[in-house]
Amino acid sequence: MIVPRSLKIDSAHAAVRIEGVAKAYRRGASSTAVLDQVSLSIDRGECAFLVGPSGSGKTTLLSILGCILTADRGTVRIFGQETTAMNPARRAALRLAEIGFVFQRFHLIRGLSASANVAVPLALRGVAPKVARRRAVELLEEVGLGDKIDAHPNNLSAGQCQRVALARALAGEPRLILADEPTASLDAANGADVMALLQKLAKKDGRTVIVVTHDARIFSFADRIFRVDSGRATEDASPYDQCSLAKAG
């Protein structure tokens, strides 16, 4: 992993710790509160889910954790680094060094092959093209796409595209994986396969995984579940209780 010299990572802290986080969106003179006094802590190696109704603030919270948005109030610590006090360049450096993203719509570059898409984060880190391609090929083989290395996204199924996106998220060996509705575009079988791969590949090295989801079919992959609603986040029942409740409903 390439970490900028100015970025010092404290390995003694929890992966994620936020306290009293608030966020509102403003348009002209009006303001809409999205998060209010959110506090939670997620340890290294955990897989935590953020669940709740649409518009409850789940994706906003994930974006704050991913150093894409900043909180209006409160503190956000990623591996001991207080991100709300960072300038944009330092937040970008932390995001590049420590965070991998998986999205609902994959966000693959259509004009690039699967291996070239996976290699994009490595190119941003200054990794030599041959080394980046070798790493990309290794990851595609790990996610079961060794025969799709040169295929373009428009020639891949939705499940295959999400596997490419997962490989891309892991390419730079980040310690935090953030996934926004990673199974929403997939059928049950492909969704379970992607989550099993995410859990296996991310957690084998002690990485932390945070997933925003409405998909009750994958609740059993969570170590902990936080329900986000009315601007607050509360830890919910165990994943297995949640899975049973979902099936019963």
N, C-alpha and C positions, 0 to 999 in steps of 0.2 A: 504494500500500500504506500502511495506517495502522499505524505502529509506536509503541507507548507511549513517552513521553519517557524513562522510566526504563530502557528497554531499548535498549542500544547494540549494534549488530551490527558485528562486525569482518569486513570484506570481504576481508581479506588471507589468511584461513585456508582450509583444506579445508572442504568442506561438513560432513563428519562425521569425527570422529576419536575413537575410544574406546581406552582402554588399561587392561588388567587388570580388566575388568568381571566382577563375580561377582554372582549373584542366586540366592537360595533362597526357597522358599515354606515357611512354618511353619504347623503346625496343632497347637496345644497344645504338648506337649513334643517333638514330632517335627519334623524339618526335611528338606526335599528340595531338593538342589542342582540348579539348572537351567542356570546359566551359571557357568563357572569360568575366570578369566583370559582373557577374550575381548578381543582387540585387533585393530582394523582401521581403515583410513582410506579414505574415498571422496571423490573430488574433485568439484568443481563440474562440472555437465554430464554426469556419468556416470550410466549405468543399471546398477545392481548388483542381482543376485539373491541371496537367501538361500535355500538349498535344504537338504534333509535329511529324515530320517524324522520321523514324527509324534512329538511329545513331546520333540524335541531342543532346544527353546528358541528356535526361529525367531521365533515371535510374541512371546515375552517380550522378545527383543532388539529387535524392531521397536517394541514398546510403550515400551521405555526410550529408544529414539531419538526417539520421538514425544512424550516428556515426559509420558507417561501413568503409567508406573512409574518408580521410582528404583532405581539399582543399590545393592547392599549395600556393595560396594567398587569401587574403580577410578574413572576419570575419563571423562566423556562431554562432548564439545565439539561444539556445533552452531553452525556459522559463527563459531567462536572463542569462543562463550559456554559456560562450564563449568556444565552444568545440574544436576549432583548437588549443587552448593553453593547452588542457588537455593531460595528458599522457594516454596510451591505457587503463590502469586499470580504470581511472576515466570516460573515454568515455564508457567503458563497463558497469560501474555502472549506468551511466545516461541512457543508452540504456535499461538496465534491468528494471529500476525503472519507466521510463517515456514513453517508445515507444513500440507500438505493431505493428507487421508486418502481412500483408496479401499478398500472392504471387499468380501469375498466375497458377503455377503448384501445388499449395496447400502445398507442402513440408510436408506432414503428414508422420509419421513413420508407415510403413505398418504393423509391428509386434505388434503395440499397438492398443487398442480399441479407439473408438471415445473419451470416457471420459478420458482415459489415455493420449491421444494426447493433449487434452485441458489442462490437469493438468501439462504438462511439464514446462511451465513458472513459475508455482507456486512452483514446486519442486526446481527449480533454486533459488527461493527466500527463500527457507528453510521452506515453509509451510508444516505442518504435513500432511501425506498422506490422512487421513480421511477428514480433512478440505478441502484439495485440490480436492478430489473426489466430495465432496458435492458441492463445487463451480462449478466444471466442469459439474455436472449433471444439476445444475440450469441454466447454460449458454446454454447447449444443449437443454433444454426445451424452453428457450427463443427464440432460432433460429428454433424451430419447429422440433427438432430431439430427443424428449423425448423417442421415441421408438427405437432409434438407439444407445443408450448409450454404449452398449457392442459390437457394430458392428465394424468390421475392415475396413479400407479404400477400400480394394479390393471388399468389398460387398456393397459399397455405390456408388451412381451416382456422376457425376461430380458436380452437383449442391449441393448435400449433403456434398461432401468433402469440397467444398468452405465454406459451413455453419460451418462445424467443424473448419476450419481454421480461420474463423471470430470469433468464440467462443474462440479459443485459443488466438487470438490477444487481446481480451478483458479480458482475465482471470485475469491478474495482475492489472487491472484497470489503464492502462496507460492513460496519458492525450493527447498523440499524436499517431494517427493511420496512418501508411504509407502503402499504397496499390499499388502494382506493377501489372498492367494489371489484376485486380481481376475478370473481366468478359470475358476475351479473350477466355477461354476454355468453355464458357457457351453459350447456345442458348439465344435468346432474352428474353424469359419469365424468365428463371432462372437468367440471368444477372440482370434484373430489380428487381427481388425478393431479390437478394443478396445486391444490392445497397440500396434498401429500408430498409433492415435490418441493414446494416452498418450505414446508416444515422440515423435511429431510435435509435439503441442501443448505438452508439458512441456519438451522439449529445445530447442525453437526459441528460447527465451529463456535458455538456459543453466541451466535448473533441474536439480536432482539427483533421480533416481528410485531408490527402493529397493523391491524387490518380494520378498515371501515367496511361494514357489510350490512345488508338487509337479508342475506341469504341464510336462513335457519338451517339449511342442509349441511352447512360447514361448521356449525357451532362446536361440534365435538373436537375440532382441531385447536380450539382455544384453551390456554391455560387459565386465563381470566377474562371476564367480560365486563366492560363498563358501559352502562346505559347513559347516553347523552340525551337530555330532554330539558326544555325550558331553560337552556343556558347552563345547566349544571351537569356534572358527570358523577355517577354513583356506581360502585362495584355491584354487580348483579349476582344472581345465583351461579352455581357451578356450571361449567360448560355442559356437563352431562344432564343436569336438571333442565337447562335451557333446551337442549336437544330433545329431551323427552316431552317437554311442554309443547314444543313446536310440532312434534309429530302428533301429539294428542289433539292439538288444535286443528 
